[in-house]
Amino acid sequence: MTQFAPAVQAAALALRDLFGPTPLQRNDHLSARFGADIWLKREDLTPVRSYKLRGAFNAMRKLRATQPDQRQFVCASAGNHAQGMAYACRHFGVRGTIFMPVTTPQQKIDKTRTFGDGAVEIVLTGDYFDQTLAAAKAFCARQGAHFLAPFDDADVIEGQATVAVEMLEQLGRAPDMVVIPVGGGGLAAGVTRYLSATAPGIDYRFVEPLGGTSLAAALAEDGPVTLARINSFVDGAAVARLGDLPFDALRGTDPAHVLAAPEDRICITMLEMLNVEGIVLEPAGALSIDALPDLADQIRGKTVVCITSGGNFDFERLPEVKERAMRFAGKKKYFLLRMPQRPGALREFLTMLGPDDDIARFEYLKKSARNFGSVLIGIETSRPENFTTLLARLDAAAFVWRDITGDETLAEFLI
């Protein structure tokens, strides 16, 4: 531990050849809302809009120092790690081969290629990440290249810890609490190791997406386990298995200090930060802020730093984010409605809608029956309570309905 802190400080100094410290900004909006002194460590403002550049740079820097002839690096990633490695390859003048799933959005491919600026080759292979990873490691074995792991690597963890070096210098004191997003665990491991050595007494809270709670699972089993299923919406943190090295650093974490953020609630946080603060965050980048309501009683009157880990958000996803946010807030619902096949039935239904109720989707699913037809209907409203009034009117008029908003199977095929 005593050797780790000086090594991280040296890494932070070396990193200045690449970019300056990311801002640590007090957020007045969040501070007033929660009655706390809340600061955002803006890792969404690195040159590649995520903290991943730190670990990639440090691992490449240290390997180049001991093996100067190693000029070929490989990674498997469809996101921020790929972009970080591409940028580092360009800086060091080495070659990088980046394996991505064939399903990777073109926007991410183009950004990675731009950051590499001719220093990287992108190989699209595999429908799923496990297939992509296997292809990357097989390529390394054949070519003698170095595989740059996204989080389960000591030098990568050391690089991610430079976030904490900057944070302490910028704040000028130790905060009461640091809220850290968790995917594979590299950032959380690095930050907590460094702060434990240099500013003991800080409280930590770790935030995972509800559909990828790899740290909570590892703590429950006293070792990393592979989740049977993950929700990939929070693509920057939806990791099926925590890294072994990160777990060694996080093993003593109180399970009560690991929070799970629902994917749809994260969408509300993303929209709030965009509309109120003008801050663009990807789903993983919003995790630490999204957990603040769950911590409201614990942070009042305290100084809290939230690490916003990334801002690589494709605005083509904005309609999906808005949809998820409305549904989580209870302001949008989908129903299967049994509509009588008689003149005036649709008009009767429309009269039941309140002044703030809007039809967002209307589709006949089955109208071959003589007496009734099935309708898929989506309704948006200004307040969740408006649905109570609407459904009471439907029941009084003997309309048969079914709320399918939370039915994942039906929603997948119909919505």
WOWOQUI-V344910 format. One line per field, one symbol per residue. phi: phi as a letter, one per 30 degrees, with the letter a starting at -180 (. if undefined). psi: psi as a letter, one per 30 degrees, with the letter a starting at -180 (. if undefined). burial: b if it has 24 or more other C-alpha atoms within 12 Angstrom, else e. A space follows every 10 residues. Layout:
BEGIN
phi->???
psi->???
burial->???
END
This chain:
BEGIN
phi->.ddddddddd dddddddcad eddccdcddd dddcibcccc ddddcdecia dedddddddd dddddcbddd bbbbbbacbd dddddedddd ddiccbcccb ddddeeeddd ddddddhidb ccccaidbde ddddddddde ddcidcdcdd acaddddedd ddedededdd diadddbbcb dbbdjddddd dddddddcbd jddbbcbcde dacddedddd chlebcddab cdedddbdcd bddddededc edddedcccc cdeddeddde dddddccicc bdeddceddd deedcedcce iccbccccda bdcddddeed ddeddddddi cbbcbccdcd dbeidddddd dddddcccdc abbdcabddd cbbcbcbcbc bdbedddedd ddddddcidc bbdcecdddd ddccc
psi->effeeeeeee eeeefffell klkjkkjeee eeeghljkkk jiffglfggl ffeeeeeeee eeeeefiffj gklkljkgbe eeeeeeeeee efhlkkjjkk lfgkkeeeee eeeeefhffl kkjjkkflee eeeeeeeeee eefglkkjkf fikeeeeeef ffeeeeeeee eglklekkkk kkcffeeeee eeeeeeefil fkkkkkklke giieeeeeee ghlklkkfkl jgeiffgikf kkleeeeefg egkkffgjkk kkeeeeeeee eeeeeefgkj kleeffeeef feefgefffk glkkkkjjfl gikjfffeee eeeeeeeefg fklkkjkjkk ilkfeeeeee ffklfgkkjf kjkkejgfle elkkkkkkkk lfkeffeeee eeeeeeggkk lkjgegjeee eefe.
burial->eeebbebbbe bbeebeebbe bbbbbbbeeb beebebbbbb bbbbbbbbbb bbbbbbbbbb bbbeeeeeeb bbbbbbbbbb bbbbbbbbbb bbbbbbbbbb beebeeebbe bbbbbbbebb bbbbbeeebe ebbbbbbebb eeeebbbbbb bbbbbbbbbb bbbbbbbbee beebbbbbbb bbbbbbbbbb bbbbbbebbe ebbbbbbbbb bbbbbbbbbe eebbbeeeee bebbbbbbbb bbbbbbbbbb bebebebbbb bbbbbbbbbb bbbeeeeebb bbbbbbbbbb bbbbbeeebe ebbbbbbbbb bbbeeeeeee bbbbbbbebb bbbbbbbbbb eeeeeeeebe ebbbeebbbe eeeeeeeeee eebbbbbbbb beeeebbeeb beebeeeebe bbbbbeeeee eeeeb
END
